[in-house]
Amino acid sequence: MARQKAIAALNAMKAIGIPTQMAKPVLKNLLKVYENNWEYIEAENYRVLADAILDMQESQEKGGKGKDVIANDDPEPCRMRVRRARQDDHTPPPSNANSNLAGETSQKRPRLEAGESREHKGDGPVSSLRSRGIMVDEPSLTQPSFGEAANQDLLQQPLARQTTTGVVPPQTCNRSDRAGRTSSHLNNRQIKTPNQDKMDNSIIFKEPKVEPGTEFLQKHHTGNCSSDLVSPKDEPCEYDSPVFETPIAMMHPPEPHSSANIGQQSCHSSSKSHSTLQQNVDGSMTQKGQRNNAKESLPVNACTTGTTSELLAVQESSSFNVDVASSDLGEIIPTIDALKKPIMPCAYDVMSACLNNSFSPAALVDMDATLSSDPSPIQKDTLINQSGRIQKMKEPEVPKSTSLTSCSLVVVQPHHALGRARPLHDVNDISKGEERVRISVVNEISREEYPPFFNYIPRNIVYQNAYVSFSLARIGDEDCCADCFNDCLAAPIPCTCARETGGEFAYTSDGLMKKEFLDECISKYREPQKHHLFYCKDCPLERSKNDVLSEACKGHLVRKFVKECWSKCGCSMHCGNRVVQRGITRNLQVFLTSEGKGWGLRTLDELPRGAFVCEYVGEVLTNMELYDRTMQTTGNAEHTYPVLLDADWGSEGALKDEEALCLDATFYGNVARFINHRCFDANLIEIPVEVETPDHHYYHLAFFTTRKVEAFEELTWDYDFAEILSAAGEGQGHWFNEPTEILKRILRIC
Ligand SMILES: C[S@@+](CC[C@H](N)C(=O)[O-])C[C@H]1O[C@@H](n2cnc3c(N)ncnc32)[C@H](O)[C@@H]1O
């Protein structure tokens, strides 16, 4: 029903020349404001909706390119819109209708815009357009209903806007940052014409030519099937043209805070190229706002400086700090406080360059020069936004769902806390001392290339909204083995922690995955058609793509879980049922592949079947957040590393948005981000592992060997395209950024 109403509303907008992509987010916001009361929205042939869209468009006009999110957060247009609807309708609004669409409440009187009348009345969207100074061709007025018989000609008609406006943000009319960024993105990219900026008093609505998510810059790899140092057995041809599309999650939104730290940042050599951890000495919970008090700096273990890279000659300038708030449970909540640092607009370019692997020491030197010649001192609590304006920093908000009392790791604000001259990586240990073993980087193929920049993290970190709560209270007696001692595997009877794996531990006493368990996991992975798919009633993935008109679930594979003992268990850290939580113990190396696959990961030692190699680590994002990143992507970035944590979707009914999670290793990740794809007989398989919480919407994704792996053999992983395609019929699941056609092509080649 709601879906039909939404379609009718969108059709009505389309009939007056407003593309669906533009109308949809506004409609969503209105629905929220009006508490899904369609009466208000449908009144006067969707007058309120048309008004809201026009306001947004107008705001965007005023706000220039719409990049300046923080500076332009005046919510006025939204209040005006809602109030106008009330005035015109003489209808009592729903309870929250005096909130603006960003969820704020205000008693402020509306500002009148130039050429706008408080008294304007009309019969619907078209008259509303006209009353607002927008010329609409007569034929549209003859349309009896906006919900049907849309006048296609009208879509081609320019709607001449007669008013000019001041600076108003495009984002303010949205209920959330997500919606705001999405709509602004769409408007910027799809509604405006190239000539629009030159047209003083007019605006042209044009049907978008490209649907969001389909505009990609493709990179063609020309891989061959030449062997690597050690060719895997029975090596089939790697796909020679992966044509991984423009990665959606590759480019972070051009938010003002997505910039580098400069100015007050001190320079570090590469051997200190790591964050400084700060922690409450007394171990007490540090609330937001208190984090600056009672801190003790704990320099993090760092590796010796490499000697081979010319990159090392370049001085790093901006480590960012990680605040670690410890809870009363003694758990840790690090937050990256890059936002508190002064930043420069050019850092975003640096990040892009790094991620595109085109970042060079020369660029760093140039940037140094630019920065040092900057005469203006930058205040600590200010930043320069994408428009080049200096603005006051906002204290990042911790979302409701991200509890500081949990021990979840929270990156409160993103990204790109890059220094102007930070070495890309320590080639002696790309993990910067974060792992128990060093992980070197070698390039035997070309001279100048090193892996693109990213922040190495050994454990997952929540980006912002993901709900990941580790609390002892959540762990019931059936989820831990409080009475155990030392090594659970040595006990005569498997303890309660073996319950998840059918009463038997998944690991052998040698720390390997048991054959039967591994066989079953591999079978599920490689032959998903033999296993059940779970279909959610309200699929979070579909919802993240379109929560007004979300489609039916395409199905998810129900995977087998391993459950490891943890802190509430009585056993020791040496217990055989603790493997993944101990981290990487194998000698691994990042290397440049010879087959055009870019960087890869290999083992330096022979590995037996069932050996744990590493976990897939990244930022924990909600699917909504990933979708936002996607929508914000404008660039040509080549590397993107998102995977869905959907192994348990559907089994607990409808998941909330903040529980539908994925990992994105694009900006923060570990060595797993270097593992390349291999069809069908990859030597690694990812297996969900429960460690800290029995809530299965969050788990660790651990890689185990599917067979014996030779020393120096590349480690590969089947990115699971088969499941994606069989389940979805379109690009989703792991790597759901890849469109179906590309995935199919890869599968064919494989
Ligand atoms: C998870 S990353 C792997 C690390 C990547 N090679 C790098 O240099 O950072 C995935 C990307 O690697 C490349 N890739 C992965 N498997 C590949 C394969 N079998 N053949 C060619 N390229 C591959 C694609 O560009 C893909 O987008």
The ligand as a MOL file (V3000), in Angstrom:
LIG
                    3D

  0  0  0     0  0            999 V3000
M  V30 BEGIN CTAB
M  V30 COUNTS 27 29 0 0 0
M  V30 BEGIN ATOM
M  V30 1 C 40.6360 -7.1260 -1.9420 0
M  V30 2 S 41.5320 -6.3210 -3.1820 0 CHG=1
M  V30 3 C 42.9290 -7.3330 -3.3020 0
M  V30 4 C 44.1840 -6.5420 -3.2200 0
M  V30 5 C 44.4840 -5.7770 -4.4600 0
M  V30 6 N 45.0600 -6.6420 -5.4690 0
M  V30 7 C 45.3960 -4.6150 -4.1860 0
M  V30 8 O 46.3540 -4.4070 -4.9200 0
M  V30 9 O 45.1260 -3.8940 -3.2440 0 CHG=-1
M  V30 10 C 40.5660 -6.6540 -4.5790 0
M  V30 11 C 41.0700 -6.0400 -5.8460 0
M  V30 12 O 42.1940 -6.7680 -6.3180 0
M  V30 13 C 42.0890 -7.0160 -7.7000 0
M  V30 14 N 41.9180 -8.4590 -7.8840 0
M  V30 15 C 41.5350 -9.3340 -6.9550 0
M  V30 16 N 41.5470 -10.5730 -7.4360 0
M  V30 17 C 41.9190 -10.4890 -8.7000 0
M  V30 18 C 42.1280 -11.4470 -9.7330 0
M  V30 19 N 41.9340 -12.7410 -9.5360 0
M  V30 20 N 42.5310 -11.0070 -10.9140 0
M  V30 21 C 42.7490 -9.6950 -11.1280 0
M  V30 22 N 42.5740 -8.7380 -10.1920 0
M  V30 23 C 42.1720 -9.1370 -8.9920 0
M  V30 24 C 40.8930 -6.2710 -8.1920 0
M  V30 25 O 41.3180 -5.0220 -8.6220 0
M  V30 26 C 40.0730 -6.1100 -6.9460 0
M  V30 27 O 39.3010 -4.9500 -7.0070 0
M  V30 END ATOM
M  V30 BEGIN BOND
M  V30 1 1 1 2
M  V30 2 1 2 3
M  V30 3 1 2 10
M  V30 4 1 3 4
M  V30 5 1 4 5
M  V30 6 1 5 6
M  V30 7 1 5 7
M  V30 8 2 7 8
M  V30 9 1 7 9
M  V30 10 1 10 11
M  V30 11 1 11 12
M  V30 12 1 11 26
M  V30 13 1 12 13
M  V30 14 1 13 14
M  V30 15 1 13 24
M  V30 16 1 14 15
M  V30 17 1 14 23
M  V30 18 2 15 16
M  V30 19 1 16 17
M  V30 20 1 17 18
M  V30 21 2 17 23
M  V30 22 1 18 19
M  V30 23 2 18 20
M  V30 24 1 20 21
M  V30 25 2 21 22
M  V30 26 1 22 23
M  V30 27 1 24 25
M  V30 28 1 24 26
M  V30 29 1 26 27
M  V30 END BOND
M  V30 END CTAB
M  END
